[in-house]
Amino acid sequence: MMTINANTKISSLLKYNADALEAIVSISPKFTKLRNPILRKVIAARTSIAMASKFGGCSVDDFLTSYSHWVLKLTLQQLKWKS
């Protein structure tokens, strides 16, 4: 299990779960640049959740809440597919 906090790099979220990209993009339209693989490689490795939150115009708590809701939704969908 991965520990996620304000200092976690965006690249770590994406390495842990590649589908996290859509969760991050859904938090703020400013994150759509992460869909570009070249920009994602450069930006995600240097950007923490705290930095991304500031850039996206949301709080760290909002970022983490939105991200965790998305992960929960994805997990529930995967469980439905398996049953």
Secondary structure, DSSP 8 states (H G I E B T S, - for coil): -----TT-BHHHHHHH-TTHHHHHHHH-GGGGGGGSHHHHHHHHHH-BHHHHHHHHTS-HHHHHHHHHHHHHHHHHHHHHHH-
